[in-house]
């Protein structure tokens, strides 16, 4: 299976809300570089992140476009996040079931058939604006 296949299956699991399916594609020492904050290392922290996201948000991804590099170890993907803000996330804007559509992207690295790095980017000020109306 190629890195592209693995990453596509990972995102298919995301859209099915199959968190264990996503985790199955990750290495035990996954490096998760979030948009805001310090990187998190390890599957247990990633599992906690997924639980937190599931508590606060309901999201699906559309308009996914995948890019790979010649060596086949890195995959980039741009997508549209279609979400509902279900529960207030920390000190962010209070949640009231707001819907949002937000462009985003991610960079992933694959070694030995497992995703070893996930780096995600989105425009947080734009998201705040979208859920503040």
C-alpha positions in Angstrom: 0.0 0.0 0.0 1.4 3.4 -0.9 1.6 6.5 1.4 -1.2 8.0 -0.6 -3.4 4.9 -0.1 -2.8 5.0 3.7 -3.5 8.7 4.0 -6.7 8.4 1.9 -7.9 5.6 4.1 -7.1 7.6 7.2 -9.3 10.5 6.0 -12.0 8.1 4.9 -12.0 6.8 8.5 -12.3 10.5 9.7 -15.4 11.1 7.6 -16.9 7.9 9.0 -16.1 9.1 12.5 -14.1 5.8 12.9 -11.6 7.0 15.4 -10.1 3.5 15.9 -9.8 3.2 12.1 -7.8 6.4 12.1 -5.6 5.3 14.9 -4.9 2.0 13.2 -3.0 4.0 10.5 -0.8 5.8 13.0 2.6 4.8 14.3 2.9 4.4 18.0 5.1 7.4 18.2 3.0 9.6 15.9 4.0 13.3 15.9 0.9 15.4 15.9 1.7 19.1 15.1 -1.5 21.0 15.8 -2.4 24.4 14.4 -2.0 26.0 17.8 0.2 24.8 20.6 3.0 22.3 21.0 3.4 19.0 19.1 2.0 15.9 20.8 3.9 12.7 20.6 2.3 9.2 20.8 -0.9 7.4 20.0 -2.4 7.9 23.5 -2.2 11.7 23.1 -3.7 11.4 19.6 -6.6 9.3 21.0 -7.2 12.0 23.7 -7.2 14.7 21.0 -9.7 12.8 18.9 -12.0 12.4 21.9 -11.8 16.1 22.7 -12.6 17.0 19.1 -15.5 14.5 19.0 -16.9 16.2 22.2 -16.7 19.7 20.8 -17.1 19.4 17.1 -18.9 17.4 14.4 -16.9 17.6 11.2 -16.7 16.1 7.8 -14.2 16.9 5.1 -15.0 17.6 1.4 -13.2 18.8 -1.7 -10.2 16.8 -0.7 -7.2 17.1 -3.0 -4.1 14.9 -2.3 -0.5 15.6 -3.3 2.5 13.4 -3.0 6.2 13.8 -3.5 8.4 11.6 -5.8 9.8 9.4 -2.9 6.2 8.6 -1.8 6.8 9.2 1.9 4.9 12.5 2.3 1.4 13.5 1.4 -0.3 16.9 1.5 -4.0 17.3 1.4 -6.2 20.4 1.2 -9.9 20.2 2.1 -12.9 22.0 3.3 -14.0 21.4 6.8 -17.8 21.3 7.2 -18.6 21.5 10.9 -20.9 22.1 13.8 -19.5 23.6 17.0 -21.2 21.4 19.6 -19.5 22.2 23.0 -17.4 25.2 24.0 -13.7 24.4 23.5 -11.7 25.8 26.4 -11.6 29.6 26.3 -12.8 29.9 22.7 -16.1 31.4 21.6 -19.1 29.8 23.4 -20.7 26.9 21.4 -24.3 27.2 20.3 -24.4 24.6 17.6 -22.9 27.1 15.0 -22.2 25.6 11.6 -19.0 26.6 9.7 -17.3 25.9 6.4 -13.5 26.4 6.6 -10.6 25.7 4.2 -7.8 23.7 5.8 -4.8 21.6 4.9 -2.5 18.9 6.3 0.9 17.4 5.7 1.5 13.8 6.6 4.6 11.6 6.6 4.5 7.8 6.2 7.2 5.3 7.1 6.9 1.5 7.1 3.2 1.6 6.3 2.2 3.9 9.2 1.6 7.6 9.4 4.4 9.1 11.6 3.5 12.8 11.4 0.3 14.8 11.0 0.6 18.6 10.7 -2.7 20.5 10.3 -3.2 24.1 9.3 -6.3 26.3 9.3 -7.1 29.9 9.8 -8.2 30.2 13.5 -9.2 33.9 13.3 -11.5 33.0 10.4 -13.0 30.1 12.3 -13.7 32.4 15.3 -15.3 34.9 12.9 -17.5 32.2 11.4 -18.8 30.9 14.7 -19.2 34.4 16.3 -22.1 35.4 14.1 
